[in-house]
Amino acid sequence: MEISKHRKKVLGAGALAFVAAIAAGIAGGQILRLGGGNLPFAVTFALLTFVLIAALLATRPWWNRLDDVERDAHTNSFYWGGTFGAGTAMLGLVAWAGTQSDLARGSLITFAAMTAGYGVFWLVWWLRRRGEA
Amino acid sequence: MRNCLRQLRTQKGLNQGELADLIEVSRQTINAVEADKYDPSLPMAYRLAAFFNVPVEELFFNPFRES
């Protein structure tokens, strides 16, 4: 079966995103081992955040090459499926480990960070689309 | 949004994959638009209309205009 031009472009960029995700995982593991695993929190966090941003930027060509329908499918799946999946896992962890556990605190922090990230991107998205009244 | 994409495509003797390749979208996208399961963006609607050399409203039927 012949692969279409569009499919080739999406698959090529998808492969780059996949490799970047694997590389980011390896880089993250190496960062956590730096200095015998005793680097200051701020340094470790900054390095890991840098790796995360680099990995996300590497997925941008893939996102940009998707057509409207494909992008909408991913946006909807991420919002509804991703939120439900993550929410279920968080609730399960809290139910399993108790509300005062590290897992519960981690879940809460993750959920709060997701909400904050969502809010920032939502705001920027609208600000960039403002026109004259 | 109701449309006559399937008719225009078959008139040109193209299958969904060939049309998708020509306008650089996925075959599934053409399928979803033809089946009225997805409303395309304005740029994609114009792109399709330009490809078939018809006005957009001839390809996608305006549900808000009185017939």
N, CA and C atoms of all chains as a GROMACS GRO file, in nm:
protein
  600
    1MET      N    1   0.085  -0.120   0.000
    1MET     CA    2   0.000   0.000   0.000
    1MET      C    3   0.089   0.125   0.000
    2GLU      N    4   0.057   0.215  -0.091
    2GLU     CA    5   0.139   0.336  -0.102
    2GLU      C    6   0.105   0.436   0.010
    3ILE      N    7   0.208   0.496   0.066
    3ILE     CA    8   0.187   0.593   0.174
    3ILE      C    9   0.175   0.732   0.112
    4SER      N   10   0.069   0.805   0.150
    4SER     CA   11   0.046   0.937   0.091
    4SER      C   12   0.151   1.037   0.136
    5LYS      N   13   0.159   1.148   0.060
    5LYS     CA   14   0.256   1.254   0.093
    5LYS      C   15   0.229   1.308   0.233
    6HIS      N   16   0.099   1.330   0.260
    6HIS     CA   17   0.062   1.383   0.391
    6HIS      C   18   0.104   1.286   0.502
    7ARG      N   19   0.075   1.157   0.481
    7ARG     CA   20   0.107   1.056   0.582
    7ARG      C   21   0.257   1.049   0.606
    8LYS      N   22   0.336   1.060   0.497
    8LYS     CA   23   0.482   1.055   0.509
    8LYS      C   24   0.532   1.170   0.597
    9LYS      N   25   0.475   1.290   0.571
    9LYS     CA   26   0.519   1.408   0.647
    9LYS      C   27   0.484   1.393   0.795
   10VAL      N   28   0.362   1.344   0.821
   10VAL     CA   29   0.318   1.328   0.960
   10VAL      C   30   0.401   1.219   1.029
   11LEU      N   31   0.424   1.108   0.958
   11LEU     CA   32   0.500   0.999   1.018
   11LEU      C   33   0.645   1.040   1.045
   12GLY      N   34   0.704   1.117   0.952
   12GLY     CA   35   0.841   1.163   0.971
   12GLY      C   36   0.854   1.250   1.095
   13ALA      N   37   0.761   1.345   1.106
   13ALA     CA   38   0.764   1.434   1.224
   13ALA      C   39   0.728   1.357   1.350
   14GLY      N   40   0.639   1.259   1.337
   14GLY     CA   41   0.601   1.175   1.452
   14GLY      C   42   0.719   1.094   1.502
   15ALA      N   43   0.800   1.046   1.407
   15ALA     CA   44   0.919   0.968   1.446
   15ALA      C   45   1.016   1.056   1.522
   16LEU      N   46   1.031   1.181   1.476
   16LEU     CA   47   1.119   1.276   1.547
   16LEU      C   48   1.068   1.297   1.690
   17ALA      N   49   0.936   1.315   1.703
   17ALA     CA   50   0.876   1.336   1.836
   17ALA      C   51   0.897   1.215   1.925
   18PHE      N   52   0.884   1.096   1.868
   18PHE     CA   53   0.902   0.972   1.944
   18PHE      C   54   1.046   0.959   1.993
   19VAL      N   55   1.140   0.984   1.902
   19VAL     CA   56   1.282   0.975   1.938
   19VAL      C   57   1.314   1.079   2.046
   20ALA      N   58   1.256   1.199   2.030
   20ALA     CA   59   1.281   1.305   2.128
   20ALA      C   60   1.229   1.265   2.266
   21ALA      N   61   1.113   1.198   2.269
   21ALA     CA   62   1.055   1.155   2.397
   21ALA      C   63   1.145   1.052   2.465
   22ILE      N   64   1.196   0.958   2.384
   22ILE     CA   65   1.287   0.856   2.439
   22ILE      C   66   1.416   0.923   2.489
   23ALA      N   67   1.471   1.013   2.407
   23ALA     CA   68   1.594   1.083   2.445
   23ALA      C   69   1.573   1.164   2.572
   24ALA      N   70   1.455   1.226   2.583
   24ALA     CA   71   1.426   1.307   2.703
   24ALA      C   72   1.421   1.217   2.827
   25GLY      N   73   1.363   1.098   2.811
   25GLY     CA   74   1.358   1.004   2.923
   25GLY      C   75   1.497   0.964   2.968
   26ILE      N   76   1.584   0.936   2.869
   26ILE     CA   77   1.722   0.897   2.902
   26ILE      C   78   1.795   1.014   2.967
   27ALA      N   79   1.779   1.134   2.906
   27ALA     CA   80   1.846   1.253   2.960
   27ALA      C   81   1.798   1.281   3.103
   28GLY      N   82   1.667   1.266   3.125
   28GLY     CA   83   1.612   1.288   3.259
   28GLY      C   84   1.673   1.193   3.361
   29GLY      N   85   1.688   1.067   3.320
   29GLY     CA   86   1.748   0.968   3.409
   29GLY      C   87   1.892   1.003   3.443
   30GLN      N   88   1.965   1.051   3.342
   30GLN     CA   89   2.106   1.089   3.365
   30GLN      C   90   2.114   1.210   3.458
   31ILE      N   91   2.023   1.305   3.439
   31ILE     CA   92   2.024   1.425   3.524
   31ILE      C   93   2.002   1.387   3.670
   32LEU      N   94   1.910   1.293   3.691
   32LEU     CA   95   1.881   1.251   3.830
   32LEU      C   96   2.000   1.182   3.895
   33ARG      N   97   2.091   1.129   3.811
   33ARG     CA   98   2.210   1.061   3.866
   33ARG      C   99   2.328   1.156   3.883
   34LEU      N  100   2.318   1.278   3.826
   34LEU     CA  101   2.430   1.373   3.834
   34LEU      C  102   2.465   1.400   3.980
   35GLY      N  103   2.592   1.412   4.006
   35GLY     CA  104   2.638   1.443   4.142
   35GLY      C  105   2.596   1.337   4.243
   36GLY      N  106   2.589   1.216   4.194
   36GLY     CA  107   2.548   1.107   4.284
   36GLY      C  108   2.404   1.119   4.330
   37GLY      N  109   2.327   1.191   4.252
   37GLY     CA  110   2.184   1.207   4.287
   37GLY      C  111   2.162   1.310   4.396
   38ASN      N  112   2.263   1.391   4.423
   38ASN     CA  113   2.251   1.489   4.533
   38ASN      C  114   2.258   1.634   4.486
   39LEU      N  115   2.221   1.660   4.361
   39LEU     CA  116   2.220   1.799   4.313
   39LEU      C  117   2.111   1.877   4.387
   40PRO      N  118   2.131   2.009   4.405
   40PRO     CA  119   2.025   2.089   4.468
   40PRO      C  120   1.895   2.077   4.388
   41PHE      N  121   1.783   2.082   4.459
   41PHE     CA  122   1.652   2.069   4.395
   41PHE      C  123   1.635   2.165   4.278
   42ALA      N  124   1.672   2.294   4.300
   42ALA     CA  125   1.650   2.396   4.197
   42ALA      C  126   1.725   2.361   4.068
   43VAL      N  127   1.846   2.311   4.082
   43VAL     CA  128   1.927   2.277   3.964
   43VAL      C  129   1.865   2.157   3.891
   44THR      N  130   1.831   2.056   3.967
   44THR     CA  131   1.770   1.936   3.907
   44THR      C  132   1.640   1.973   3.836
   45PHE      N  133   1.558   2.053   3.904
   45PHE     CA  134   1.428   2.092   3.848
   45PHE      C  135   1.448   2.173   3.720
   46ALA      N  136   1.545   2.267   3.722
   46ALA     CA  137   1.570   2.352   3.605
   46ALA      C  138   1.617   2.266   3.487
   47LEU      N  139   1.708   2.173   3.513
   47LEU     CA  140   1.759   2.087   3.405
   47LEU      C  141   1.648   1.998   3.348
   48LEU      N  142   1.567   1.941   3.436
   48LEU     CA  143   1.458   1.854   3.390
   48LEU      C  144   1.354   1.934   3.310
   49THR      N  145   1.327   2.058   3.356
   49THR     CA  146   1.231   2.143   3.285
   49THR      C  147   1.284   2.178   3.145
   50PHE      N  148   1.414   2.202   3.137
   50PHE     CA  149   1.477   2.231   3.008
   50PHE      C  150   1.458   2.112   2.912
   51VAL      N  151   1.481   1.992   2.966
   51VAL     CA  152   1.465   1.870   2.884
   51VAL      C  153   1.320   1.855   2.839
   52LEU      N  154   1.227   1.882   2.930
   52LEU     CA  155   1.084   1.871   2.898
   52LEU      C  156   1.047   1.969   2.787
   53ILE      N  157   1.092   2.094   2.799
   53ILE     CA  158   1.061   2.195   2.697
   53ILE      C  159   1.121   2.154   2.561
   54ALA      N  160   1.246   2.104   2.565
   54ALA     CA  161   1.310   2.062   2.439
   54ALA      C  162   1.231   1.948   2.375
   55ALA      N  163   1.185   1.855   2.458
   55ALA     CA  164   1.107   1.741   2.404
   55ALA      C  165   0.975   1.789   2.347
   56LEU      N  166   0.911   1.884   2.416
   56LEU     CA  167   0.783   1.936   2.366
   56LEU      C  168   0.802   2.010   2.233
   57LEU      N  169   0.912   2.089   2.226
   57LEU     CA  170   0.938   2.162   2.101
   57LEU      C  171   0.964   2.065   1.985
   58ALA      N  172   1.022   1.950   2.018
   58ALA     CA  173   1.048   1.851   1.912
   58ALA      C  174   0.920   1.789   1.859
   59THR      N  175   0.811   1.800   1.935
   59THR     CA  176   0.683   1.745   1.886
   59THR      C  177   0.607   1.848   1.802
   60ARG      N  178   0.655   1.972   1.801
   60ARG     CA  179   0.583   2.079   1.730
   60ARG      C  180   0.568   2.053   1.579
   61PRO      N  181   0.675   2.006   1.510
   61PRO     CA  182   0.656   1.978   1.366
   61PRO      C  183   0.546   1.876   1.342
   62TRP      N  184   0.538   1.776   1.429
   62TRP     CA  185   0.432   1.675   1.413
   62TRP      C  186   0.295   1.741   1.426
   63TRP      N  187   0.278   1.824   1.530
   63TRP     CA  188   0.150   1.892   1.554
   63TRP      C  189   0.114   1.981   1.436
   64ASN      N  190   0.214   2.054   1.385
   64ASN     CA  191   0.188   2.148   1.275
   64ASN      C  192   0.154   2.077   1.144
   65ARG      N  193   0.200   1.955   1.127
   65ARG     CA  194   0.175   1.884   1.001
   65ARG      C  195   0.042   1.810   0.999
   66LEU      N  196  -0.022   1.797   1.114
   66LEU     CA  197  -0.153   1.733   1.117
   66LEU      C  198  -0.254   1.821   1.046
   67ASP      N  199  -0.351   1.760   0.980
   67ASP     CA  200  -0.457   1.843   0.921
   67ASP      C  201  -0.562   1.873   1.029
   68ASP      N  202  -0.663   1.957   0.992
   68ASP     CA  203  -0.764   2.002   1.091
   68ASP      C  204  -0.826   1.887   1.170
   69VAL      N  205  -0.869   1.786   1.095
   69VAL     CA  206  -0.947   1.679   1.157
   69VAL      C  207  -0.858   1.597   1.251
   70GLU      N  208  -0.737   1.569   1.206
   70GLU     CA  209  -0.644   1.492   1.290
   70GLU      C  210  -0.612   1.568   1.418
   71ARG      N  211  -0.590   1.700   1.404
   71ARG     CA  212  -0.556   1.781   1.522
   71ARG      C  213  -0.673   1.787   1.618
   72ASP      N  214  -0.793   1.802   1.562
   72ASP     CA  215  -0.912   1.808   1.645
   72ASP      C  216  -0.932   1.675   1.719
   73ALA      N  217  -0.901   1.565   1.651
   73ALA     CA  218  -0.913   1.433   1.714
   73ALA      C  219  -0.819   1.423   1.834
   74HIS      N  220  -0.696   1.472   1.817
   74HIS     CA  221  -0.600   1.467   1.928
   74HIS      C  222  -0.641   1.562   2.041
   75THR      N  223  -0.688   1.682   2.005
   75THR     CA  224  -0.728   1.780   2.107
   75THR      C  225  -0.842   1.724   2.192
   76ASN      N  226  -0.944   1.670   2.125
   76ASN     CA  227  -1.058   1.613   2.197
   76ASN      C  228  -1.017   1.493   2.281
   77SER      N  229  -0.934   1.406   2.223
   77SER     CA  230  -0.891   1.286   2.296
   77SER      C  231  -0.808   1.324   2.417
   78PHE      N  232  -0.720   1.426   2.399
   78PHE     CA  233  -0.637   1.467   2.511
   78PHE      C  234  -0.724   1.526   2.622
   79TYR      N  235  -0.817   1.614   2.583
   79TYR     CA  236  -0.898   1.679   2.686
   79TYR      C  237  -0.987   1.578   2.758
   80TRP      N  238  -1.068   1.504   2.682
   80TRP     CA  239  -1.165   1.415   2.746
   80TRP      C  240  -1.100   1.286   2.794
   81GLY      N  241  -1.028   1.221   2.707
   81GLY     CA  242  -0.966   1.092   2.744
   81GLY      C  243  -0.852   1.111   2.843
   82GLY      N  244  -0.766   1.208   2.814
   82GLY     CA  245  -0.651   1.232   2.902
   82GLY      C  246  -0.694   1.277   3.040
   83THR      N  247  -0.790   1.370   3.045
   83THR     CA  248  -0.836   1.418   3.175
   83THR      C  249  -0.903   1.307   3.254
   84PHE      N  250  -0.986   1.228   3.186
   84PHE     CA  251  -1.054   1.119   3.255
   84PHE      C  252  -0.953   1.014   3.303
   85GLY      N  253  -0.858   0.978   3.216
   85GLY     CA  254  -0.758   0.878   3.253
   85GLY      C  255  -0.674   0.923   3.370
   86ALA      N  256  -0.622   1.046   3.361
   86ALA     CA  257  -0.538   1.098   3.469
   86ALA      C  258  -0.619   1.114   3.597
   87GLY      N  259  -0.742   1.165   3.584
   87GLY     CA  260  -0.827   1.184   3.702
   87GLY      C  261  -0.857   1.052   3.772
   88THR      N  262  -0.886   0.952   3.693
   88THR     CA  263  -0.916   0.820   3.750
   88THR      C  264  -0.795   0.765   3.825
   89ALA      N  265  -0.677   0.778   3.762
   89ALA     CA  266  -0.554   0.729   3.827
   89ALA      C  267  -0.529   0.804   3.957
   90MET      N  268  -0.549   0.936   3.955
   90MET     CA  269  -0.526   1.016   4.077
   90MET      C  270  -0.622   0.974   4.187
   91LEU      N  271  -0.749   0.961   4.152
   91LEU     CA  272  -0.848   0.921   4.254
   91LEU      C  273  -0.816   0.782   4.308
   92GLY      N  274  -0.774   0.693   4.217
   92GLY     CA  275  -0.738   0.558   4.259
   92GLY      C  276  -0.621   0.560   4.356
   93LEU      N  277  -0.522   0.643   4.328
   93LEU     CA  278  -0.405   0.651   4.416
   93LEU      C  279  -0.444   0.704   4.554
   94VAL      N  280  -0.530   0.806   4.555
   94VAL     CA  281  -0.573   0.863   4.684
   94VAL      C  282  -0.653   0.759   4.763
   95ALA      N  283  -0.743   0.688   4.691
   95ALA     CA  284  -0.825   0.587   4.758
   95ALA      C  285  -0.738   0.473   4.812
   96TRP      N  286  -0.634   0.441   4.737
   96TRP     CA  287  -0.549   0.327   4.774
   96TRP      C  288  -0.451   0.364   4.886
   97ALA      N  289  -0.390   0.483   4.874
   97ALA     CA  290  -0.282   0.518   4.967
   97ALA      C  291  -0.326   0.609   5.082
   98GLY      N  292  -0.449   0.662   5.074
   98GLY     CA  293  -0.495   0.750   5.181
   98GLY      C  294  -0.469   0.896   5.150
   99THR      N  295  -0.549   0.983   5.210
   99THR     CA  296  -0.542   1.126   5.175
   99THR      C  297  -0.414   1.194   5.226
  100GLN      N  298  -0.351   1.137   5.328
  100GLN     CA  299  -0.231   1.201   5.384
  100GLN      C  300  -0.102   1.143   5.327
  101SER      N  301  -0.112   1.061   5.226
  101SER     CA  302   0.007   0.995   5.171
  101SER      C  303   0.083   1.085   5.074
  102ASP      N  304   0.209   1.048   5.047
  102ASP     CA  305   0.288   1.119   4.947
  102ASP      C  306   0.224   1.105   4.809
  103LEU      N  307   0.166   0.988   4.783
  103LEU     CA  308   0.101   0.967   4.652
  103LEU      C  309  -0.016   1.064   4.634
  104ALA      N  310  -0.094   1.084   4.741
  104ALA     CA  311  -0.207   1.176   4.734
  104ALA      C  312  -0.158   1.319   4.711
  105ARG      N  313  -0.052   1.356   4.783
  105ARG     CA  314   0.004   1.491   4.766
  105ARG      C  315   0.058   1.508   4.623
  106GLY      N  316   0.128   1.405   4.574
  106GLY     CA  317   0.180   1.409   4.437
  106GLY      C  318   0.068   1.424   4.335
  107SER      N  319  -0.041   1.349   4.358
  107SER     CA  320  -0.156   1.357   4.268
  107SER      C  321  -0.214   1.497   4.266
  108LEU      N  322  -0.227   1.554   4.386
  108LEU     CA  323  -0.285   1.688   4.398
  108LEU      C  324  -0.196   1.791   4.328
  109ILE      N  325  -0.065   1.779   4.349
  109ILE     CA  326   0.028   1.873   4.286
  109ILE      C  327   0.022   1.860   4.134
  110THR      N  328   0.018   1.735   4.085
  110THR     CA  329   0.010   1.713   3.940
  110THR      C  330  -0.117   1.773   3.882
  111PHE      N  331  -0.229   1.750   3.951
  111PHE     CA  332  -0.358   1.802   3.903
  111PHE      C  333  -0.356   1.955   3.904
  112ALA      N  334  -0.301   2.013   4.013
  112ALA     CA  335  -0.295   2.160   4.022
  112ALA      C  336  -0.207   2.216   3.911
  113ALA      N  337  -0.093   2.149   3.883
  113ALA     CA  338  -0.002   2.198   3.779
  113ALA      C  339  -0.067   2.186   3.641
  114MET      N  340  -0.140   2.077   3.620
  114MET     CA  341  -0.210   2.062   3.491
  114MET      C  342  -0.313   2.173   3.473
  115THR      N  343  -0.386   2.202   3.581
  115THR     CA  344  -0.489   2.306   3.575
  115THR      C  345  -0.424   2.442   3.549
  116ALA      N  346  -0.312   2.468   3.617
  116ALA     CA  347  -0.243   2.597   3.599
  116ALA      C  348  -0.191   2.608   3.455
  117GLY      N  349  -0.129   2.502   3.404
  117GLY     CA  350  -0.078   2.503   3.267
  117GLY      C  351  -0.190   2.523   3.167
  118TYR      N  352  -0.300   2.456   3.192
  118TYR     CA  353  -0.418   2.471   3.105
  118TYR      C  354  -0.463   2.617   3.106
  119GLY      N  355  -0.473   2.676   3.226
  119GLY     CA  356  -0.519   2.814   3.239
  119GLY      C  357  -0.428   2.912   3.166
  120VAL      N  358  -0.298   2.894   3.180
  120VAL     CA  359  -0.202   2.984   3.115
  120VAL      C  360  -0.216   2.974   2.963
  121PHE      N  361  -0.221   2.851   2.911
  121PHE     CA  362  -0.231   2.835   2.767
  121PHE      C  363  -0.364   2.885   2.714
  122TRP      N  364  -0.469   2.863   2.791
  122TRP     CA  365  -0.601   2.911   2.751
  122TRP      C  366  -0.600   3.065   2.739
  123LEU      N  367  -0.540   3.130   2.840
  123LEU     CA  368  -0.533   3.276   2.840
  123LEU      C  369  -0.450   3.327   2.723
  124VAL      N  370  -0.332   3.267   2.704
  124VAL     CA  371  -0.244   3.310   2.594
  124VAL      C  372  -0.314   3.289   2.459
  125TRP      N  373  -0.383   3.177   2.447
  125TRP     CA  374  -0.454   3.146   2.322
  125TRP      C  375  -0.553   3.257   2.288
  126TRP      N  376  -0.630   3.302   2.389
  126TRP     CA  377  -0.728   3.408   2.364
  126TRP      C  378  -0.662   3.543   2.343
  127LEU      N  379  -0.557   3.572   2.419
  127LEU     CA  380  -0.489   3.701   2.404
  127LEU      C  381  -0.430   3.716   2.264
  128ARG      N  382  -0.378   3.606   2.209
  128ARG     CA  383  -0.318   3.612   2.076
  128ARG      C  384  -0.423   3.626   1.966
  129ARG      N  385  -0.548   3.605   2.001
  129ARG     CA  386  -0.654   3.615   1.900
  129ARG      C  387  -0.741   3.739   1.917
  130ARG      N  388  -0.692   3.831   1.998
  130ARG     CA  389  -0.770   3.955   2.017
  130ARG      C  390  -0.753   4.046   1.898
  131GLY      N  391  -0.862   4.105   1.854
  131GLY     CA  392  -0.854   4.204   1.747
  131GLY      C  393  -0.913   4.334   1.797
  132GLU      N  394  -0.921   4.432   1.707
  132GLU     CA  395  -0.980   4.560   1.746
  132GLU      C  396  -1.130   4.544   1.764
  133ALA      N  397  -1.183   4.612   1.867
  133ALA     CA  398  -1.328   4.602   1.894
  133ALA      C  399  -1.404   4.685   1.792
  134MET      N  400  -2.156   1.944   0.811
  134MET     CA  401  -2.215   2.032   0.711
  134MET      C  402  -2.236   1.954   0.581
  135ARG      N  403  -2.361   1.958   0.533
  135ARG     CA  404  -2.390   1.881   0.412
  135ARG      C  405  -2.309   1.938   0.295
  136ASN      N  406  -2.270   1.848   0.207
  136ASN     CA  407  -2.185   1.891   0.097
  136ASN      C  408  -2.196   1.794  -0.020
  137CYS      N  409  -2.136   1.833  -0.132
  137CYS     CA  410  -2.138   1.745  -0.249
  137CYS      C  411  -1.996   1.704  -0.287
  138LEU      N  412  -1.913   1.692  -0.186
  138LEU     CA  413  -1.773   1.657  -0.210
  138LEU      C  414  -1.760   1.521  -0.281
  139ARG      N  415  -1.840   1.425  -0.236
  139ARG     CA  416  -1.830   1.292  -0.296
  139ARG      C  417  -1.863   1.296  -0.447
  140GLN      N  418  -1.969   1.371  -0.481
  140GLN     CA  419  -2.007   1.380  -0.622
  140GLN      C  420  -1.896   1.446  -0.706
  141LEU      N  421  -1.844   1.557  -0.654
  141LEU     CA  422  -1.738   1.628  -0.729
  141LEU      C  423  -1.614   1.540  -0.743
  142ARG      N  424  -1.583   1.469  -0.638
  142ARG     CA  425  -1.463   1.382  -0.642
  142ARG      C  426  -1.481   1.270  -0.745
  143THR      N  427  -1.597   1.205  -0.739
  143THR     CA  428  -1.616   1.092  -0.832
  143THR      C  429  -1.626   1.141  -0.977
  144GLN      N  430  -1.681   1.264  -0.994
  144GLN     CA  431  -1.685   1.321  -1.130
  144GLN      C  432  -1.544   1.335  -1.188
  145LYS      N  433  -1.449   1.363  -1.100
  145LYS     CA  434  -1.310   1.378  -1.147
  145LYS      C  435  -1.239   1.242  -1.156
  146GLY      N  436  -1.310   1.137  -1.117
  146GLY     CA  437  -1.251   1.003  -1.125
  146GLY      C  438  -1.146   0.976  -1.018
  147LEU      N  439  -1.161   1.044  -0.904
  147LEU     CA  440  -1.062   1.026  -0.796
  147LEU      C  441  -1.122   0.942  -0.684
  148ASN      N  442  -1.037   0.862  -0.620
  148ASN     CA  443  -1.084   0.798  -0.497
  148ASN      C  444  -1.042   0.887  -0.379
  149GLN      N  445  -1.088   0.853  -0.260
  149GLN     CA  446  -1.063   0.940  -0.144
  149GLN      C  447  -0.914   0.960  -0.119
  150GLY      N  448  -0.838   0.852  -0.133
  150GLY     CA  449  -0.693   0.859  -0.109
  150GLY      C  450  -0.624   0.951  -0.208
  151GLU      N  451  -0.667   0.944  -0.335
  151GLU     CA  452  -0.603   1.030  -0.437
  151GLU      C  453  -0.634   1.177  -0.412
  152LEU      N  454  -0.761   1.207  -0.376
  152LEU     CA  455  -0.795   1.346  -0.346
  152LEU      C  456  -0.717   1.395  -0.224
  153ALA      N  457  -0.710   1.309  -0.123
  153ALA     CA  458  -0.636   1.345   0.000
  153ALA      C  459  -0.491   1.376  -0.034
  154ASP      N  460  -0.432   1.295  -0.120
  154ASP     CA  461  -0.293   1.315  -0.158
  154ASP      C  462  -0.275   1.447  -0.231
  155LEU      N  463  -0.371   1.479  -0.319
  155LEU     CA  464  -0.359   1.600  -0.399
  155LEU      C  465  -0.369   1.727  -0.315
  156ILE      N  466  -0.453   1.723  -0.210
  156ILE     CA  467  -0.464   1.846  -0.129
  156ILE      C  468  -0.392   1.831   0.005
  157GLU      N  469  -0.315   1.723   0.018
  157GLU     CA  470  -0.227   1.702   0.133
  157GLU      C  471  -0.298   1.702   0.268
  158VAL      N  472  -0.401   1.618   0.274
  158VAL     CA  473  -0.465   1.588   0.402
  158VAL      C  474  -0.475   1.436   0.411
  159SER      N  475  -0.526   1.384   0.523
  159SER     CA  476  -0.538   1.239   0.534
  159SER      C  477  -0.664   1.189   0.462
  160ARG      N  478  -0.661   1.062   0.421
  160ARG     CA  479  -0.779   1.003   0.356
  160ARG      C  480  -0.898   1.003   0.452
  161GLN      N  481  -0.869   0.981   0.581
  161GLN     CA  482  -0.975   0.980   0.682
  161GLN      C  483  -1.045   1.116   0.691
  162THR      N  484  -0.969   1.222   0.667
  162THR     CA  485  -1.027   1.357   0.670
  162THR      C  486  -1.128   1.374   0.557
  163ILE      N  487  -1.090   1.331   0.438
  163ILE     CA  488  -1.182   1.339   0.324
  163ILE      C  489  -1.306   1.256   0.354
  164ASN      N  490  -1.285   1.138   0.410
  164ASN     CA  491  -1.397   1.048   0.442
  164ASN      C  492  -1.491   1.114   0.543
  165ALA      N  493  -1.434   1.174   0.647
  165ALA     CA  494  -1.516   1.236   0.753
  165ALA      C  495  -1.595   1.355   0.699
  166VAL      N  496  -1.533   1.434   0.611
  166VAL     CA  497  -1.602   1.552   0.555
  166VAL      C  498  -1.714   1.506   0.461
  167GLU      N  499  -1.683   1.410   0.376
  167GLU     CA  500  -1.785   1.359   0.282
  167GLU      C  501  -1.906   1.301   0.355
  168ALA      N  502  -1.877   1.232   0.465
  168ALA     CA  503  -1.985   1.166   0.540
  168ALA      C  504  -2.060   1.263   0.631
  169ASP      N  505  -2.025   1.392   0.623
  169ASP     CA  506  -2.087   1.495   0.708
  169ASP      C  507  -2.067   1.463   0.857
  170LYS      N  508  -1.949   1.407   0.888
  170LYS     CA  509  -1.917   1.376   1.028
  170LYS      C  510  -1.821   1.479   1.085
  171TYR      N  511  -1.775   1.570   1.001
  171TYR     CA  512  -1.682   1.673   1.048
  171TYR      C  513  -1.695   1.796   0.961
  172ASP      N  514  -1.705   1.913   1.027
  172ASP     CA  515  -1.711   2.039   0.953
  172ASP      C  516  -1.568   2.090   0.932
  173PRO      N  517  -1.526   2.106   0.809
  173PRO     CA  518  -1.387   2.148   0.786
  173PRO      C  519  -1.366   2.294   0.826
  174SER      N  520  -1.241   2.330   0.849
  174SER     CA  521  -1.209   2.470   0.877
  174SER      C  522  -1.233   2.550   0.749
  175LEU      N  523  -1.240   2.682   0.765
  175LEU     CA  524  -1.261   2.768   0.648
  175LEU      C  525  -1.148   2.752   0.546
  176PRO      N  526  -1.019   2.751   0.591
  176PRO     CA  527  -0.912   2.732   0.492
  176PRO      C  528  -0.926   2.599   0.416
  177MET      N  529  -0.964   2.493   0.488
  177MET     CA  530  -0.977   2.365   0.417
  177MET      C  531  -1.096   2.368   0.320
  178ALA      N  532  -1.205   2.435   0.360
  178ALA     CA  533  -1.321   2.446   0.271
  178ALA      C  534  -1.283   2.522   0.144
  179TYR      N  535  -1.208   2.632   0.162
  179TYR     CA  536  -1.165   2.710   0.045
  179TYR      C  537  -1.069   2.629  -0.042
  180ARG      N  538  -0.984   2.553   0.023
  180ARG     CA  539  -0.886   2.473  -0.050
  180ARG      C  540  -0.957   2.370  -0.139
  181LEU      N  541  -1.057   2.305  -0.079
  181LEU     CA  542  -1.133   2.206  -0.155
  181LEU      C  543  -1.210   2.274  -0.269
  182ALA      N  544  -1.272   2.388  -0.236
  182ALA     CA  545  -1.349   2.460  -0.339
  182ALA      C  546  -1.257   2.504  -0.453
  183ALA      N  547  -1.139   2.550  -0.419
  183ALA     CA  548  -1.044   2.594  -0.522
  183ALA      C  549  -1.000   2.475  -0.606
  184PHE      N  550  -0.981   2.363  -0.544
  184PHE     CA  551  -0.938   2.244  -0.617
  184PHE      C  552  -1.041   2.204  -0.723
  185PHE      N  553  -1.170   2.212  -0.683
  185PHE     CA  554  -1.276   2.174  -0.777
  185PHE      C  555  -1.324   2.293  -0.860
  186ASN      N  556  -1.264   2.410  -0.834
  186ASN     CA  557  -1.297   2.531  -0.909
  186ASN      C  558  -1.446   2.566  -0.900
  187VAL      N  559  -1.498   2.561  -0.778
  187VAL     CA  560  -1.638   2.599  -0.753
  187VAL      C  561  -1.641   2.693  -0.633
  188PRO      N  562  -1.747   2.776  -0.620
  188PRO     CA  563  -1.759   2.858  -0.499
  188PRO      C  564  -1.780   2.767  -0.377
  189VAL      N  565  -1.738   2.814  -0.261
  189VAL     CA  566  -1.748   2.732  -0.139
  189VAL      C  567  -1.891   2.687  -0.114
  190GLU      N  568  -1.986   2.780  -0.137
  190GLU     CA  569  -2.126   2.745  -0.106
  190GLU      C  570  -2.185   2.645  -0.205
  191GLU      N  571  -2.115   2.625  -0.313
  191GLU     CA  572  -2.162   2.522  -0.407
  191GLU      C  573  -2.115   2.384  -0.360
  192LEU      N  574  -2.008   2.385  -0.285
  192LEU     CA  575  -1.953   2.260  -0.233
  192LEU      C  576  -2.011   2.227  -0.096
  193PHE      N  577  -2.014   2.328  -0.009
  193PHE     CA  578  -2.072   2.310   0.126
  193PHE      C  579  -2.201   2.392   0.132
  194PHE      N  580  -2.311   2.322   0.159
  194PHE     CA  581  -2.441   2.390   0.154
  194PHE      C  582  -2.461   2.473   0.280
  195ASN      N  583  -2.490   2.602   0.260
  195ASN     CA  584  -2.506   2.693   0.373
  195ASN      C  585  -2.639   2.668   0.442
  196PRO      N  586  -2.637   2.616   0.565
  196PRO     CA  587  -2.763   2.582   0.633
  196PRO      C  588  -2.835   2.705   0.688
  197PHE      N  589  -2.768   2.820   0.684
  197PHE     CA  590  -2.826   2.942   0.742
  197PHE      C  591  -2.891   3.031   0.637
  198ARG      N  592  -2.869   2.999   0.511
  198ARG     CA  593  -2.926   3.080   0.403
  198ARG      C  594  -3.061   3.020   0.363
  199GLU      N  595  -3.161   3.109   0.349
  199GLU     CA  596  -3.292   3.059   0.309
  199GLU      C  597  -3.287   3.011   0.165
  200SER      N  598  -3.339   2.892   0.141
  200SER     CA  599  -3.331   2.839   0.004
  200SER      C  600  -3.451   2.886  -0.078
   0.00000   0.00000   0.00000
